[in-house]
């Protein structure tokens, strides 16, 4: 069963990240599981569950929450904002929370609330805003829309968002970013594009840019990798080496025997509680050290 599970997770990764056709994916999944019913049951455990309970309630009284337009810098982006109620009247750092290839969904909003509870002004942009926004309850459509984005323009939107956040009266002059999967790759590219505008960058299992770009990075980097994630790790290892050679303050951790998306608690088969909690502690310690 462990072999079937591992093979199913690898197949799902091909489907969600390499453009595999859904019909072909389900055919292969059915062969692997032995029946259509078994395939669907296996898929339910691997795929993220939009109905999974949030770790931080949406109505947490410790937070101020709003949805809507973000910074007026650059193209208009909508998104989700969470801030600690206890920080009213104080200057605090901002952290941009960058979504996976499913777009801005309930899980990423939950992560933004966790960031806010740690003392930051958390901003989760919907990078599908220029295309009409993340579609509700349709991950396949969201992934297709993500694939059609002009990534360079989206990164430019994020750089403009950094500029806008630093102009806010309650910002302490520092902005960090954390992203997951597609968002992890995005954080790497944002660090290249933003230069010294970005003060701290955390990428969870994000495919890396060309190592030749490492010299443009000025922000300290924290990189989390999954030990079983061969697809991402192929680019991650050269990226880490290039960052270190370029003199970028870099910390990289590989968590053994866990899968891509190990931080996503809405995916029962891929979530790893121990690795997720350790990576999150390291993330918050890193932000505290770099952002104040």
C-alpha positions as CSV (number, residue, x, y, z in Angstrom):
1,X,0.0,0.0,0.0
2,X,2.9,2.3,0.7
3,X,4.2,1.8,-2.8
4,X,0.8,2.5,-4.3
5,X,0.5,5.7,-2.2
6,X,3.9,6.9,-3.3
7,X,3.2,6.2,-6.9
8,X,-0.1,7.9,-6.7
9,X,1.4,11.0,-5.2
10,X,4.1,11.1,-7.9
11,X,1.3,10.7,-10.5
12,X,-0.7,13.5,-9.0
13,X,2.4,15.7,-9.0
14,X,2.7,15.1,-12.8
15,X,-0.9,16.0,-13.2
16,X,-0.8,19.2,-11.2
17,X,2.6,20.5,-12.2
18,X,3.5,19.1,-15.6
19,X,0.3,19.6,-17.5
20,X,-0.8,16.0,-17.6
21,X,-4.3,15.6,-19.2
22,X,-7.0,14.8,-16.6
23,X,-8.4,11.9,-18.6
24,X,-5.0,10.3,-18.9
25,X,-4.3,11.0,-15.2
26,X,-7.5,9.3,-14.0
27,X,-6.9,6.3,-16.3
28,X,-3.4,5.9,-14.8
29,X,-4.8,6.4,-11.3
30,X,-7.4,3.7,-11.9
31,X,-4.9,1.2,-13.1
32,X,-2.7,2.0,-10.1
33,X,-5.6,1.7,-7.5
34,X,-7.3,-1.2,-9.1
35,X,-10.8,0.4,-9.7
36,X,-12.4,3.7,-10.3
37,X,-13.8,3.8,-6.8
38,X,-10.4,3.1,-5.2
39,X,-8.8,5.7,-7.5
40,X,-11.3,8.4,-6.4
41,X,-10.8,7.5,-2.7
42,X,-7.0,7.7,-3.1
43,X,-7.3,11.0,-4.9
44,X,-9.4,12.5,-2.2
45,X,-6.6,11.9,0.3
46,X,-3.9,13.3,-2.0
47,X,-5.7,16.4,-3.3
48,X,-6.2,19.4,-1.1
49,X,-9.7,19.4,0.5
50,X,-11.3,22.9,0.4
51,X,-13.6,21.8,3.2
52,X,-10.8,20.9,5.6
53,X,-11.0,22.7,8.9
54,X,-8.8,25.8,9.2
55,X,-6.1,25.8,11.9
56,X,-6.9,29.4,12.6
57,X,-10.7,30.3,12.6
58,X,-11.8,33.0,10.2
59,X,-13.5,34.9,13.0
60,X,-10.5,34.8,15.4
61,X,-11.1,37.8,17.6
62,X,-7.4,38.5,17.9
63,X,-7.3,39.5,14.2
64,X,-8.5,42.3,11.9
65,X,-9.5,40.7,8.5
66,X,-10.5,42.2,5.2
67,X,-10.8,41.2,1.6
68,X,-10.6,43.5,-1.4
69,X,-8.2,45.7,-3.3
70,X,-4.6,45.8,-2.2
71,X,-1.9,48.4,-3.0
72,X,-2.6,50.9,-5.7
73,X,1.0,50.5,-6.9
74,X,1.2,48.7,-10.3
75,X,-1.7,46.7,-11.7
76,X,-4.7,46.4,-9.4
77,X,-4.6,43.2,-7.3
78,X,-7.3,41.9,-4.9
79,X,-6.5,39.8,-1.9
80,X,-6.8,38.9,1.7
81,X,-5.3,40.9,4.6
82,X,-4.9,39.9,8.2
83,X,-3.4,41.9,11.0
84,X,-3.0,41.4,14.7
85,X,-5.6,43.5,16.6
86,X,-3.0,44.0,19.4
87,X,-0.7,45.9,16.9
88,X,-3.2,48.8,16.3
89,X,-1.3,52.0,16.4
90,X,2.1,50.3,16.1
91,X,4.6,50.0,13.2
92,X,5.0,46.3,12.3
93,X,6.6,44.4,9.3
94,X,4.5,43.2,6.4
95,X,4.7,39.6,5.1
96,X,3.3,38.8,1.6
97,X,1.8,35.2,1.5
98,X,2.0,33.8,-2.0
99,X,-0.5,31.1,-3.0
100,X,0.0,27.7,-4.6
101,X,-1.1,27.0,-8.2
102,X,-4.6,26.7,-6.9
103,X,-4.8,30.4,-6.5
104,X,-6.0,32.3,-3.4
105,X,-8.1,29.8,-1.5
106,X,-9.2,29.2,2.1
107,X,-6.0,27.3,3.0
108,X,-3.8,30.3,2.0
109,X,-6.1,32.7,3.8
110,X,-5.6,30.4,6.9
111,X,-1.8,30.6,6.5
112,X,-2.1,34.4,6.3
113,X,-4.0,34.4,9.6
114,X,-1.2,32.3,11.1
115,X,1.3,34.9,9.9
116,X,-0.8,37.7,11.4
117,X,-1.0,35.9,14.8
118,X,2.8,35.9,14.8
119,X,2.7,39.7,14.8
120,X,2.9,40.6,11.1
121,X,0.7,42.5,8.7
122,X,-0.1,39.6,6.4
123,X,-1.1,40.2,2.8
124,X,-2.2,37.4,0.5
125,X,-2.5,38.7,-3.1
126,X,-4.6,36.9,-5.6
127,X,-2.3,36.8,-8.6
128,X,-5.2,35.7,-10.8
129,X,-6.9,39.1,-10.2
130,X,-6.0,40.4,-13.7
131,X,-7.7,37.3,-15.1
132,X,-10.9,37.7,-13.0
133,X,-9.7,36.2,-9.8
134,X,-9.3,32.7,-8.4
135,X,-12.3,30.6,-9.5
136,X,-14.3,29.2,-6.6
137,X,-14.1,25.5,-6.0
138,X,-12.4,24.7,-9.3
139,X,-8.7,23.9,-8.8
140,X,-8.3,22.6,-12.4
141,X,-9.4,25.9,-13.8
142,X,-7.2,27.8,-11.4
143,X,-4.2,25.8,-12.4
144,X,-5.0,26.4,-16.1
145,X,-5.3,30.2,-15.4
146,X,-2.0,30.1,-13.4
147,X,-0.3,28.5,-16.4
148,X,-1.5,31.2,-18.7
149,X,-0.2,34.1,-16.5
150,X,2.5,36.4,-17.7
151,X,4.9,35.5,-14.9
152,X,7.1,38.5,-15.4
153,X,4.1,40.8,-15.1
154,X,2.9,39.0,-11.9
155,X,6.4,39.4,-10.4
156,X,6.3,43.1,-11.3
157,X,3.0,43.3,-9.5
158,X,4.6,41.8,-6.4
159,X,7.5,44.3,-6.5
160,X,5.0,47.1,-6.7
161,X,3.1,45.6,-3.8
162,X,6.3,45.7,-1.7
163,X,6.7,49.4,-2.6
164,X,3.1,50.1,-1.6
165,X,3.4,48.2,1.7
166,X,6.5,50.2,2.7
167,X,4.5,53.4,2.2
168,X,1.9,52.4,4.8
169,X,1.9,54.4,8.0
170,X,1.9,51.3,10.1
171,X,4.8,49.6,8.3
172,X,8.2,49.5,10.1
173,X,10.0,49.7,6.8
174,X,10.4,46.0,6.2
175,X,8.6,43.5,4.0
176,X,9.1,39.7,3.8
177,X,7.5,37.1,1.6
178,X,6.6,33.4,2.0
179,X,5.3,31.1,-0.7
180,X,4.3,27.5,-1.3
181,X,4.8,25.3,-4.4
182,X,4.0,27.8,-7.3
183,X,4.3,30.4,-4.6
184,X,7.7,29.1,-3.5
185,X,9.0,29.4,-7.0
186,X,7.4,32.9,-7.2
187,X,9.3,33.9,-4.0
188,X,12.6,32.9,-5.6
189,X,11.8,35.0,-8.6
190,X,10.6,37.9,-6.5
191,X,13.9,37.9,-4.6
192,X,15.7,38.2,-7.9
193,X,13.5,41.0,-9.2
194,X,13.1,43.0,-6.0
195,X,16.7,43.2,-5.0
196,X,17.1,45.1,-1.8
197,X,13.5,46.1,-1.6
198,X,12.7,42.7,-0.2
199,X,13.9,42.1,3.4
200,X,13.4,38.4,3.9
201,X,12.2,35.5,1.6
202,X,10.9,32.0,2.5
203,X,10.2,29.5,-0.2
204,X,8.6,26.2,0.5
205,X,9.4,23.5,-2.2
206,X,9.6,26.0,-5.0
207,X,11.3,25.3,-8.3
208,X,14.3,27.6,-8.6
209,X,15.3,30.2,-11.2
210,X,18.5,29.9,-13.3
211,X,21.4,29.8,-10.8
212,X,23.0,32.6,-12.9
213,X,20.4,35.0,-11.4
214,X,21.5,34.4,-7.8
215,X,23.7,37.4,-7.7
216,X,20.7,39.7,-8.0
217,X,19.2,38.4,-4.7
218,X,19.8,40.7,-1.8
219,X,17.3,39.4,0.7
220,X,18.2,36.7,3.2
221,X,16.7,33.4,2.0
222,X,15.1,30.5,3.9
223,X,14.4,27.5,1.6
224,X,12.4,24.4,2.6
225,X,12.6,21.2,0.5
226,X,10.8,17.9,0.7
227,X,13.1,14.9,0.7
228,X,10.9,12.9,-1.7
229,X,10.3,15.8,-4.1
230,X,12.8,15.0,-6.8
231,X,11.2,17.3,-9.4
232,X,11.9,20.4,-7.3
233,X,15.1,19.3,-5.7
234,X,16.8,19.0,-9.1
235,X,16.7,22.8,-9.4
236,X,16.8,23.5,-5.7
237,X,20.3,22.2,-5.0
238,X,22.1,24.2,-7.7
239,X,20.1,27.3,-6.6
240,X,21.2,27.0,-3.0
241,X,24.8,26.5,-4.1
242,X,24.6,29.6,-6.4
243,X,23.1,31.7,-3.6
244,X,25.8,30.8,-1.2
245,X,28.5,31.4,-3.8
246,X,27.0,34.9,-4.4
247,X,27.2,35.7,-0.7
248,X,23.5,35.7,-0.1
249,X,22.6,34.8,3.5
250,X,20.9,31.4,2.9
251,X,19.5,28.7,5.0
252,X,18.2,25.6,3.3
253,X,16.6,22.6,4.9
254,X,15.5,19.3,3.4
255,X,13.0,17.3,5.4
256,X,13.5,13.6,4.9
257,X,10.8,11.1,3.8
258,X,8.2,13.8,3.2
259,X,6.4,14.8,0.0
260,X,6.0,18.0,-2.0
261,X,3.3,20.1,-0.2
262,X,4.1,18.6,3.2
263,X,3.0,21.9,4.8
264,X,-0.5,21.8,3.3
265,X,-2.7,20.4,6.1
266,X,-5.7,20.1,3.8
267,X,-4.0,17.3,1.9
268,X,-4.2,14.3,4.2
269,X,-1.8,12.0,2.3
270,X,1.0,14.6,1.7
271,X,0.8,16.7,4.9
272,X,3.4,15.8,7.5
273,X,2.7,17.4,10.8
274,X,6.2,17.1,12.3
275,X,7.9,18.5,9.2
276,X,5.3,21.3,8.8
277,X,5.6,22.4,12.4
278,X,9.4,22.4,12.3
279,X,9.5,24.3,9.1
280,X,6.9,26.8,10.4
281,X,9.0,27.4,13.6
282,X,12.1,28.0,11.4
283,X,10.0,30.4,9.2
284,X,8.8,32.5,12.2
285,X,12.3,32.5,13.8
286,X,13.7,33.7,10.5
287,X,11.1,36.5,10.0
288,X,11.7,37.6,13.6
289,X,15.4,37.8,13.0
290,X,15.2,39.6,9.6
291,X,12.1,41.8,10.0
292,X,12.1,42.7,13.7
